């Protein structure tokens, strides 16, 4: 197997914030003894058969995750070197020593046969210590890993058997893997990986109970509103209470927080749900058209009004009218709006007749209406009229725990929309998202996820560099600094710079000379400027230049 220096570099200890990373995946350094206690408890509570299945599937998931790294880490290597990432990571992770006995495969043709020798399996060590010598193999999690890894790597199901295990008195363990179709007893081996175990059945039953429970409850369609944070649930609670009444609602919040979605949800929860929901963006309509749009116009009411037409108020009759960016409404239209709210009647332009309308108004603004009133741009009486039931929609940075469920929901939505599948989001990507301040809120998250899906490779996981903007000249390495800020990081660039220098055999001295000469030449011989660009003083630079010239 090739050298594993590239894999070792993927491990980052971030002790300051309590995390360890393997590329984008969060890892945990665990006492083997703790894992051993966990295994013992599982054996005693759910029995050996279920324990075997649970651990095999846990190993399978780990193997799958590592397979996502194989081609990413060694993009140009031979297929054997790429495949070796799995066994090598398995060793690096401290699970077992792997020695290939024989291994032939052809991803294109779909053929695979592999035999590997295992020494020092942690599972043998712990199992035998607790339960004594065994008659059946016990390297369950390890075997699951091999199967998960190879299956994901080959793109077809590869099953492994442990043909001999050190727990049964052999000198070492030996495993053999083949495509499912090449094992006569494939069905039996597969059973361990199928989600039909007792635990899964219990889970299914629980899910069934949950769904029965929800179907018994009145329908409460939150649509695309997703969250479990306190501030989000508080806003939903206020929406739900408003929905049961006819109160005029004022939604406030930063741009991009999803005010229209909240308004739609309010509408769907209300008794008006089967009547129209009409949305108007006051900032998007030209001032001269806004009154006819809202209140309608009779034929000939203004130039271009060729026929009588109802306004949005009339079209929303019985339902809900959502007035977005209300602060942009011109003063003349504000006076008319106040009248509609007071009397429940609209007057079309060019008409003297009033028409009764039954509309619940939901207004939204991201500007401070108090300030607009003070500046004379908004009517105080209208503000009071609309501000009876204000609901503040929290910005995304105050809903950190909602980011992950939202991101997954959006990823699924865009995968369907773009007909492209990825394996999910890396822990590191999720972590960066939780720390990012989101000035553009949910809308920005939506854009980022869509972009991340598009730039990532199909079948791979969307990583932090796929999500956040790339600097010119290469993929971004984005990390989270000690104070929690997201920043471009150098380490991965440094890695490649270092590799490059090594490959070219450039020494530190030669590199320094070269940097100094280049800086001086780019500064046109201006030593002060060259020194600044190198972050040193002019005397320091002169001294080094003398040394170089003296060589
Ligand atoms: Zn074994």
Boltz pocket constraint, residues with backbone or C-beta under 6 A from the ligand:
constraints:
  - pocket:
      binder: B
      contacts: [[A, 121], [A, 124], [A, 137], [A, 138], [A, 139], [A, 162], [A, 164], [A, 165], [A, 166], [A, 167], [A, 173], [A, 174]]
      max_distance: 6.0
